[in-house]
Amino acid sequence: MTLILSVFAVFSILELGVLVQFYLQKAKNLNFSFSRLFALGLGTICIIFYISGFLQIHLSRALVMTAAFTFSLPFFLDARLKNQALRNIDLYVQGLRKSPKIFLIIFTAFLVVLFMLTFSKAIWGYDAYERWLAKGRTFWVDGGISRENAKIYDPADDHNLWPFAISWLYYVNGDSEEIWVRIIPFIAFLAIIFEFKKHLNIKNWDIKKYSWILILMFTPFLWQTILKENYSGNADIFISLFFLLSIGAIIRKELLFSALFLGFAAFTKNDALPALIAFIALLPIFTRNLIAKSDLKLAFTIALSFLFANLFLKYYYQLGSRYLNQDFSQIISQKPIFKYNLYTAHAFREQFRQIQIWGLGWWIIGLFYVIKIKSLIINRLLLFAIVLIVIQILGYFLVFYVSKEDQASQIATSISRILLQIYPSGLLIAYYLISKGDRQKTNG
């Protein structure tokens, strides 16, 4: 029964994503993207929880279950939504059937083995037990978020999208079980694969394009984030999904969705704030004359609203910042800037080389970025995307520099996780650089 309720909880998140996309867009045309709808649902759940906490609305299992069932009503009451949803599902299934049998066999076998190993026992990383699962259970036991429980677990300056998703499943189940809640990051992993495949626009058997999917799918650290004890349960895979969706939206000139997903990423962890701030600052520069002014203003407004909301919630819940609340003059006097950042650069270089962690992924990214540097520079949208990733990496440099923890120890324990956040996006840009057809379609 717990499995059934867990699946229903995830399905309700997906339904919410469908409703958000269908009713907030002008055209009212549903373009079924499993990854986008799942991510929209996660982000909307986060906003709902924050609003309920701000208004001091006590949550209960009955209230959450009522909301989950309510998400299904428009599919029965709105004939246009129902017909478009059914048509998109049919097209999605047909697309899977047209995939080469050898690929379906490999993908299915890999998925079955990963599923069996993932759910055979409750394996969670230390951070998950200490922080993310603990927060999720607290929000469930306390009946929502408050000023007290928002910062009950250190470090308390990150936002709570992942704990909210955990507590959503706890409310639906009526129990804080630790096995089937792993279905949420498992689906996030699938969403990354599906979104990447959607960008490849595969119509016929194309071994080159399917090779890109296999490179991503079999990246050791990506699937180990779901499976291995040291990594399972961290929020980085959700940032990875949001970044991939945001970068993909930039390439497709869908700046509204790009702003939304960057905002959701920042509601997951502070790690995403550099990319969100850079998006706001650089959007008018890189997209001028490429995007309609009305769409540009809307995307800018949404991104700026997410940033203000992020900072306001930190103030309202008294979350503070373990990095900003320091004497920077003392840090600069004690830590030579060039020396410390050079050490960080070498650490990233060594991490990129680790085939046992990343497979050939970072080697491919580096190779294609170098040989296609001209194409990258002349394509404003791709350049915008890569600039956001570079600024995101520089944000990691800054954190490693100002952190109170020992630099070497912190880098050793976190560098793989933070690189996971940008890895699928970096690989997607590499694909667009090497693919002439897709590059022409996105050329700015």
N, C-alpha and C positions, 0 to 999 in steps of 0.2 A: 504493500500500500504506500510505503514511503517513496518508493521509486515513482509510482504513478503520480503522486502529489508533487514530487519534484519536477517531473516532466511537465505537469500542468502549470507549475510556477514559472518555468522557463517559457512555456507556450504563451502565457499571459504577457510576459515581457515582450515577446515577439509581436503579439497582437497589438500591444500598446505602440510599438514602433510603427506598425502599419497605419494605425489611426493618426499618429503624429504626422507621418509623411503625406497621407492622403488628404487630410483636412487642412493642413497648413500651407499646402502649395496651391497656387492659383489654378492650374490646369485641371486639378482633380484627376490626374492620370497616375495610376499606381505602377511604378517601375519596380518589379519585384527583385530586390537584392537582399538575400538572407542576411548577409553581413551587416549591411546598412540598417536594416530594420531591427536586428538584434541590438546593435549599438545605440540606435535611437531609443529603443525601449529601456535599456540600461540607464542612459542619461536622463530620460524622463522620470524614471523611478527615483533617481537621485534628487531631482528637482522637487518631486512630490514630497519626499521625506523631509527635505530641508524646509519646504513651506509649512508642512504639518508641525515641524519642530518650532519654527518661528511663531506660528499661531498657537502653539501649545495644545495641539490636538492629540489626544491620547489614542494610540493605535492598538487594535486588538485583532485576534485572528478572525473574528466575525467580520470586522470592518474591511480587512485586507482581502478576505475571500469574496466579500460582496463586490469590492472593486475589481478583483480579478475576473469574476463572472460578468460584471458590467462591461468590461472591455470587449466581450463577445457580442453584445447586443447590436452594435451598429452593423455587424456582418449579416444579421437577420433583418434589420429594419431598413437598411440602405441598399436597395437593389443594385445601384451602380457600383458601390464598394464591393458587394458580394460577387457580382459578375467579373469585375476586374481582378479580384483576388483569385477566383477559381481559374480564370484564364491565365494568369501569371503562374500559378502553381502548375498548370498543365504544360505551359511552355518550359518551365524549369525542369520538370520531369522528362520531357522530350529531349531537352538538351543533355541531360545525364545519360539517357539511353543512346544518344548518338555518339557518346564518347567511346573511344576504342576499347575493346574488351580487355586487352592486355593492361591498359591503364586502370580500368575499373577493378580488375582482379588485384592488381598491386595496391591500389588505394583501399579497397575493401579489406584485404588481408592485413594491411598496416593498421587500419582503423580498429579492426576487431582485436588484434593483439594489444594495441595501445589501450583500448577500452578495458580489456580483461585485466591488464596489469595495473591500470589506474584505479579501478574500483574493487580490486581484490582485497584491499585493506585501506584503512584510513592513514595515509601518509601525508603529513603536512610539514612544511618547512618551519624552522624556529620562529621566523618573523610572523608567519601566518598564525601560529598558536598564540604567540605573545601579543599580537597586535590586531590583525585583520579579523580572524575568527572571534577573538575576544570582544572586539568592538561590535561585531555583528550580533553576537549573543546578548551583549548588554543592551543594544537597541531593541532587541526582541523582548527581553525580560522586563525592561523599564517601560515598554509601551511607546517607544519613539526616541527621538533625539532631544537632548536638553543641554543647557550650558554646563551641567555637571558631568554628564556621561560623554560629551563630545571630546573632552580632553582627559578622560580618566586613565588612558593608557599612553605612555611615552614611547616615542616622541609624538606629541599631540598636535603638530602644526600641519599635518596633511589632511586633505579632505576625505570624504567617506563614501564615494561611489561604490567601491567594492564591498565594504561592510554593509551598506544599505541593500545591495543585491543579496548578500548572505542572509540578512534579517528578513528580507522579503520571502525567501524560500523557507526560513524558519517559521514565519507567520502562517504560511500556507500549510506547512507540514504539522504545525502545532508542537514541534519538538526541535531542539537544537542538535540534530544528528550531524556527524562529521564525515560521512561517506558520500552520500548522494549530493551534498552541496557542491562537491567537486565537479558536478556536471556543468556548472557555470563557466569556470575556466576552460573546461574541455571543449565546450561549444565556442568559446572565444578563439581557441586554437583552430577549430574547423572554419570559423568565420574568416580568419586570416587567409587560410588556404583558398576558400571559395572566392573571396574578394580579389585575391591575386589572379586566380583563374579567369575571373570575369574581365579583367583588364587585358588579358591575352587575346580575347575575342577569337577563340578557336572555333572554326566552322568545319574543318575537315581534319583528317589525321595529319598532324604536323609535329614531327618528332622534336624539332627544335623548341617549339613552344611548350610541349609537355615536359621537356627536359627542365625548363625553368620551374615548373610546378614541383617536380621531383627534387630539385635542388633545395627549394624552400621547405618542402614537406619533410625531407630527411635531414634537415639541419639539426644536428644532435641537441644543441641547447634549446631549440624551440620546442621539441616534443619532450625533452627532459624537464622543462618548466612545468609540464603537467604531471610528470611521472615521478621524478626524483625527490627524495626527502629534503634535500638542501634547498630546493627552489620552489617546490609546490606550494601554491596558495598565496604567492606574492602578487601584488597588483600590477606588476610590470607588463604582463601579457595583455592587460586591458589597454594600457597606454600604447602598446605596440599595435593593437587593433585600431584604436582611435587615430593614431598617427598615419597608419596605412590608408584609412578611409579619408582622412583630411588631405594627404598628399595626392591621392587618387582623384579627389574632388577638384583640387587645384588644376591638375592636368586636364580634366574634363571641363574646366571653366565653370564648375559648380561651387562658387565661392561661399554661398550661403551654407552649404553642408560642410565645407571645409572649416568655417568659423565655428559651427556647432560642435564638430568633433574635437577641435582643439580646445574648446571650452569644456567639454566633457572630460578630456584628458587632464586638464588642470583641476577638475573636480575629483580626479582620482588620486593624483600625487602632485606635489609642488614641482616635481621634476619637469613638468610640461609647461611651466610658466614662461621660460625663455622663448619657446616657440610661439606661444600665444601673444606675448608682447611684441615679438618680431613681426608676426603676422599683421598686427594692428599698425605698426610703424611703416611697414614696407608695402602693404597692400596697394595704396594709391600709386606707388612708384612702378611696381612691376605689372600691374593690370590696366594701366591707363590706355584707353583706346581699344582695349581687348574685350572689356566687359561693359554692358550697359550701365550708365551712371546710377540708375535706380537700384540695380542688383549690387553694384559696388557699395553704395551707401548702406544698403540693408546688411550686407556681410560685415562691413566695418562696424555698424551699430551693434550687431549681435556679438561680435568678438569683444568689443569694448564693454558691453553689458556683462558678459561673462567675467571679464577681468575685474570690473567694479564689484560684481556679486561675490567673486572669490575673495577679494580683500575685505568686503563688508562682513562676510560670514566669519572670517578670521577675527575681525574686531568684535562682532556680536558674541561669538562663542569663546572669546578670549583665548584664541589658539596660539598667538604669538609666533615667534620664529627662532629656532635654535641657531640659525646662521646669522641673522641680522642683529640679534641682541648681543653684540660683542663690541669690543674696543678695536676697531679696524686699524687704528694707528699702531697699536701694540702688535697686531698680527703682521702688518707690513714691516715693522722694525725687527721682528723675530724670524720672519720667513722671507728670504730673498725671492722675489716674484719670479724672476727668470729661472732660477735654479729649480724651484718647486714645480713650475709649470712644464719645464723641460722633462722632469721626472715623470709627470703625468703623460706627456706626449709619448715618451718611450713605453709607458705602460699600455697605452692604447695601441701603439705599433705592435707590441708583442702579442696583445690580445687578438688583433686582426689576423695574425699568422697562425693561430691555433686551429688547425684542421680538425682535431679531435673534439673541439667545441663548436665550431661554426661550419665544418665541412669546407667546401670551396666558396662559400658565399661571399666573404669579404674579399677574397682574391679576385673573384669575378667583378665585384663592385669596383674595386680599385683599378683593375685592368680596363674596363669599359669607360670609366670616368676619364682616364688618362688618354686613351686613344680616340675618344669622342668629345674631347674638351671643346672643340670648335662648335659642334652641334649643341652642346650644353650652353655655351655662351650666347649663341644667336637665338635660342628659344627662351623667351622670357618666362614662360610658365614653368618649364623645367628648371630654369635658373632660380626662380623664386622658390621652388620646392627644395632644391639643394641648399640654398642659402638658409632656409629655416632649419634644415638638418644640421648644418655647420654651426649655426648659432646655438642650437640645442646642445651640441657637443661642447661648445665653449662654456655653456652653462655648467656642464659637468666639471670642466676645468676649474671654474670659479668655486664650486662647492668643495672640491677636493682641496683647494687652496685655503679657504676660510674655515674649514671644518676643525672642530676642537679635537677630533680623534686623530690618531697617528695616521699620516697620509698613506704610508705603505700598506698598513693593515686595512684601511678603509677601501683603498683601490682594489686590493686583493679580494675582498669580500663582496664588492658591489659592481665591479666594472662589467662583468658578464651580463648582469641583470639590466643595467642601464643601456648597454649596447643593444640588448634585445628590443628595447623600445623603438629604436630607429632602424633596426636591421631589415624587416620586410619592406619598409618604405624605400630604403636605400637600394634594395634589390629591384624594386619596381621601377625606379628611375633608371637604373642600369638597363633594364629591359627596353624601356622607351628610347633610350639613347641608341641602342643597337638595332632596333626595329624600325626600318625605313618607313613602312606604311603607317604605323602608329605615330611616328614622329611627325610625319607630314600632317596628320589629322590634328595634332596638338600644337603645331608650330605657331608661335606668336609673332 
